Amino acid sequence: MRFMILRKADRNTEAGAMPSTELIAEMMKYNEELVKAGVLVAGDGLHPTSKGARIKFSRGRPRVIDGPFSETKELIAGYTMIDAESKADAIEIAKRWPALDADGEVELEIRQVIQASDFGPELTPELRQQEQRLRARSAAKK
């Protein structure tokens, strides 16, 4: 099962503050442990919302809202995608997050990624084949 560990934003990440050399080293060590364990799929930090935008649809029409966005507790500063055996395993992996991050006051959220098998009969064989073709084409471009 794939899980996404979401690193919640805080005033420092929203201010665009880059991590210290020490924190970068700790994150690299953490990521290396995940690679050695065979569970790391991907992970990246995100620029602050001042460099982003939201697209809100109303009656199918998009409206662009430029950042920054004010509700920091709802924002994401980065993510780590892992492949874990269970939610409990994903929690144990997240609990090893570097304590140096945000001076030990970081907040993480874990969310399981929906997989094709989760959709049930609504994902018809034709749609399942199309999804597999798209994934293969996307992987081939990397």
C-alpha positions as CSV (number, residue, x, y, z in Angstrom):
1,M,0.0,0.0,0.0
2,R,1.2,3.5,-0.8
3,F,1.0,6.2,1.8
4,M,1.7,9.9,1.5
5,I,3.3,11.6,4.5
6,L,2.3,15.2,4.3
7,R,4.6,17.7,6.1
8,K,2.3,20.5,7.2
9,A,3.4,24.1,6.6
10,D,4.3,26.6,9.3
11,R,5.2,30.2,9.4
12,N,8.8,29.5,8.5
13,T,8.0,27.3,5.4
14,E,5.4,29.9,4.3
15,A,8.0,32.6,4.7
16,G,10.2,30.7,2.2
17,A,12.9,29.9,4.8
18,M,15.2,27.2,3.5
19,P,16.2,24.4,5.9
20,S,19.6,24.5,7.6
21,T,22.5,22.3,6.4
22,E,21.9,20.2,9.5
23,L,18.3,19.6,8.7
24,I,19.1,18.8,5.1
25,A,21.6,16.3,6.3
26,E,19.1,14.7,8.7
27,M,16.4,14.5,5.9
28,M,19.0,12.9,3.6
29,K,19.8,10.3,6.4
30,Y,16.1,9.7,6.9
31,N,15.5,9.3,3.1
32,E,18.5,7.0,2.8
33,E,17.0,4.7,5.6
34,L,13.8,4.6,3.6
35,V,15.6,3.7,0.4
36,K,17.6,1.0,2.2
37,A,14.3,-0.4,3.6
38,G,12.8,-0.3,0.1
39,V,9.9,1.9,1.0
40,L,10.7,5.3,-0.5
41,V,8.7,6.1,-3.6
42,A,9.2,9.9,-3.9
43,G,9.5,13.0,-1.8
44,D,9.9,16.7,-2.2
45,G,9.5,20.0,-0.4
46,L,7.2,22.6,-1.8
47,H,7.7,26.3,-2.3
48,P,5.5,28.6,-0.2
49,T,2.0,29.4,-1.3
50,S,3.0,32.9,-2.3
51,K,4.5,31.2,-5.4
52,G,1.4,29.1,-6.0
53,A,-2.2,29.3,-7.1
54,R,-5.5,27.6,-6.6
55,I,-8.0,26.8,-9.3
56,K,-11.5,26.8,-7.9
57,F,-14.3,25.5,-10.1
58,S,-17.8,26.8,-10.0
59,R,-20.4,25.3,-12.4
60,G,-17.4,23.7,-14.2
61,R,-15.7,27.0,-14.8
62,P,-12.2,27.6,-13.4
63,R,-11.2,30.6,-11.4
64,V,-7.6,31.2,-10.5
65,I,-6.7,32.5,-7.0
66,D,-3.1,33.5,-6.6
67,G,-1.3,32.8,-3.3
68,P,-0.3,33.3,-0.6
69,F,-3.0,31.5,1.3
70,S,-3.7,32.5,4.9
71,E,-4.8,29.3,6.7
72,T,-1.3,27.9,7.4
73,K,-2.5,24.9,9.4
74,E,-4.2,23.6,6.2
75,L,-1.2,24.1,4.0
76,I,1.4,21.5,2.9
77,A,5.2,22.2,2.9
78,G,6.3,18.9,1.4
79,Y,5.6,15.2,1.0
80,T,7.1,11.8,1.2
81,M,5.5,8.9,-0.7
82,I,6.2,5.5,0.8
83,D,5.2,1.9,0.1
84,A,4.3,0.3,3.5
85,E,2.6,-3.0,4.5
86,S,0.0,-1.2,6.6
87,K,-1.1,2.1,8.1
88,A,0.6,1.0,11.3
89,D,3.9,0.5,9.4
90,A,3.4,3.9,7.7
91,I,3.0,5.5,11.2
92,E,6.2,3.9,12.4
93,I,8.0,5.2,9.4
94,A,6.7,8.7,9.9
95,K,7.6,8.6,13.6
96,R,11.2,8.4,12.6
97,W,11.0,11.8,10.9
98,P,14.0,14.0,11.8
99,A,13.3,15.7,15.2
100,L,15.4,18.7,14.1
101,D,12.6,19.7,11.6
102,A,10.8,22.8,12.9
103,D,12.7,22.5,16.2
104,G,10.8,19.4,17.0
105,E,7.4,21.0,16.5
106,V,6.6,19.6,13.0
107,E,3.1,18.2,12.1
108,L,2.8,15.3,9.7
109,E,-0.3,13.7,8.2
110,I,-0.5,10.2,6.7
111,R,-2.9,9.4,4.0
112,Q,-3.3,6.2,2.1
113,V,-3.2,6.5,-1.7
114,I,-6.2,5.2,-3.6
115,Q,-5.2,2.3,-5.9
116,A,-7.1,1.0,-8.9
117,S,-8.4,-2.0,-6.9
118,D,-10.1,0.4,-4.5
119,F,-12.6,1.7,-7.1
120,G,-14.5,-1.6,-7.5
121,P,-16.8,-2.3,-10.4
122,E,-16.9,1.4,-11.4
123,L,-13.4,0.9,-12.8
124,T,-14.4,-1.2,-15.8
125,P,-11.9,-3.5,-17.5
126,E,-11.6,-0.9,-20.3
127,L,-10.9,1.9,-17.9
128,R,-8.5,-0.3,-15.9
129,Q,-6.6,-1.0,-19.2
130,Q,-6.5,2.7,-20.0
131,E,-5.2,3.5,-16.5
132,Q,-2.4,0.9,-16.9
133,R,-1.5,2.3,-20.3
134,L,-1.2,5.8,-18.9
135,R,1.0,4.7,-16.0
136,A,3.2,2.8,-18.4
137,R,3.6,5.8,-20.7
138,S,4.3,8.1,-17.8
139,A,6.9,5.7,-16.4
140,A,8.6,5.4,-19.8
141,K,9.1,9.2,-20.0
142,K,11.1,9.2,-16.8
